[in-house]
Amino acid sequence: MIVQDHDVALIRRERDGATYYVFPGGGVEDGESFAATAVREAYEELGVRVRIGALLRVLETPDGEQRYYAAEVIGGTFGAGTGTEFSRRYTPVWISIEEVSSLDLRPQALKTTLPTLLQRASLSVNDQDGDGSA
């Protein structure tokens, strides 16, 4: 979760006639830590290098565990992601924190604690967990 100047970085997805939003992220590769995955995915999906901060939330899903970390942009160009899944239907966007609660944000389980998570994300990037910076 990247919060910068009261905005949060999200991916706008357009699929099957629906528009919804997700936090950047993806699958863990063999031998990769969750934090290293977050660093890699931020670069692939957003085009930015990030420093990972505190673990904010863990969700259990049918596809496995999803971890959400606070992150701080330390380089790169937002919107320059080159992930193979990207097409014109996946767009990196900055959305104001106030506006996020009115979006179709997935997974829905995040919406109940989103204000607290975003506040923690904006405050927690200096609380390093030691295994995720690029």
C-alpha positions as CSV (number, residue, x, y, z in Angstrom):
1,M,0.0,0.0,0.0
2,I,1.6,3.2,-1.2
3,V,0.2,6.4,0.2
4,Q,1.7,9.7,-1.0
5,D,0.3,13.2,-0.5
6,H,-3.1,11.9,0.7
7,D,-3.4,9.6,-2.4
8,V,-3.1,5.8,-2.7
9,A,-1.6,3.9,-5.6
10,L,-4.1,1.4,-7.1
11,I,-4.6,-0.5,-10.3
12,R,-7.8,0.2,-12.2
13,R,-8.9,-3.0,-14.0
14,E,-11.5,-3.2,-16.7
15,R,-12.7,-6.8,-17.2
16,D,-15.9,-8.4,-18.5
17,G,-17.7,-5.0,-18.6
18,A,-16.8,-4.1,-15.0
19,T,-14.3,-1.5,-13.6
20,Y,-12.8,-2.2,-10.2
21,Y,-9.6,-1.4,-8.3
22,V,-6.9,-3.5,-6.6
23,F,-3.7,-2.8,-4.8
24,P,-0.6,-3.8,-6.8
25,G,0.7,-7.3,-6.1
26,G,0.9,-10.8,-7.4
27,G,2.1,-14.3,-6.9
28,V,5.2,-15.3,-4.9
29,E,7.9,-16.8,-7.1
30,D,10.0,-19.8,-5.9
31,G,12.5,-18.8,-3.3
32,E,11.0,-15.3,-3.0
33,S,9.8,-13.7,0.3
34,F,6.5,-11.9,0.5
35,A,8.2,-8.6,0.9
36,A,10.5,-9.2,-2.1
37,T,7.4,-10.1,-4.1
38,A,5.8,-6.7,-3.1
39,V,9.0,-4.9,-4.3
40,R,9.0,-6.8,-7.6
41,E,5.3,-6.3,-8.3
42,A,5.4,-2.6,-7.6
43,Y,8.1,-2.2,-10.2
44,E,6.3,-4.5,-12.7
45,E,2.9,-3.0,-12.3
46,L,3.5,0.6,-11.4
47,G,7.1,1.3,-12.7
48,V,8.3,2.4,-9.2
49,R,10.9,1.1,-6.9
50,V,9.7,0.9,-3.3
51,R,10.9,0.4,0.2
52,I,8.7,-2.0,2.2
53,G,7.6,-1.0,5.7
54,A,5.3,-2.7,8.2
55,L,3.0,-5.6,7.4
56,L,-0.5,-4.1,7.6
57,R,-2.9,-7.0,6.9
58,V,-2.9,-10.7,6.0
59,L,-6.0,-12.1,4.2
60,E,-6.7,-15.8,3.7
61,T,-8.3,-16.4,0.3
62,P,-9.1,-19.5,-1.7
63,D,-6.0,-18.7,-3.8
64,G,-3.8,-18.5,-0.7
65,E,-2.5,-15.9,1.6
66,Q,-2.4,-12.2,0.6
67,R,-0.1,-9.9,2.5
68,Y,-0.4,-6.1,2.4
69,Y,2.6,-4.0,3.4
70,A,3.2,-0.2,3.7
71,A,5.5,0.9,1.0
72,E,7.3,4.1,0.1
73,V,8.3,5.1,-3.5
74,I,12.1,5.5,-3.7
75,G,12.6,5.7,-7.5
76,G,11.2,4.9,-10.9
77,T,8.4,6.5,-12.9
78,F,4.8,5.9,-11.8
79,G,2.8,4.4,-14.7
80,A,5.8,2.9,-16.5
81,G,5.2,-0.7,-15.4
82,T,6.0,-3.4,-17.9
83,G,4.4,-6.5,-16.3
84,T,3.3,-9.0,-18.9
85,E,-0.3,-9.0,-17.6
86,F,-0.7,-5.3,-18.5
87,S,-2.8,-4.1,-21.3
88,R,-5.0,-1.1,-21.9
89,R,-7.4,-2.6,-19.3
90,Y,-5.0,-2.3,-16.4
91,T,-4.1,1.2,-15.5
92,P,-2.0,2.5,-12.5
93,V,-3.8,5.4,-10.8
94,W,-3.5,7.7,-7.8
95,I,-6.8,8.0,-6.0
96,S,-7.4,10.2,-3.0
97,I,-7.8,8.4,0.3
98,E,-11.2,9.9,0.7
99,E,-12.4,8.6,-2.7
100,V,-11.2,5.0,-2.2
101,S,-14.1,4.0,0.1
102,S,-16.6,4.7,-2.7
103,L,-14.8,2.5,-5.3
104,D,-15.3,-1.1,-6.2
105,L,-12.1,-2.2,-4.4
106,R,-11.2,-5.8,-4.3
107,P,-10.8,-7.9,-2.3
108,Q,-13.9,-6.5,-0.5
109,A,-12.6,-7.7,2.8
110,L,-10.2,-4.8,2.9
111,K,-12.9,-2.1,2.8
112,T,-13.9,-2.6,6.4
113,T,-10.4,-1.7,7.7
114,L,-9.2,0.4,4.8
115,P,-9.1,3.8,6.5
116,T,-7.0,2.4,9.4
117,L,-4.8,0.5,7.0
118,L,-4.1,3.6,4.8
119,Q,-3.4,5.7,7.9
120,R,-0.9,3.0,9.1
121,A,0.6,2.8,5.6
122,S,1.3,6.5,5.5
123,L,2.9,6.3,8.9
124,S,4.7,3.0,8.7
125,V,7.1,3.1,5.8
126,N,10.0,3.9,8.2
127,D,9.2,0.8,10.3
128,Q,11.2,-1.6,8.2
129,D,10.9,-5.3,8.4
130,G,14.3,-5.7,6.9
131,D,13.7,-7.8,3.8
132,G,12.2,-5.6,1.2
133,S,13.8,-2.7,-0.5
134,A,14.9,-2.0,-4.0
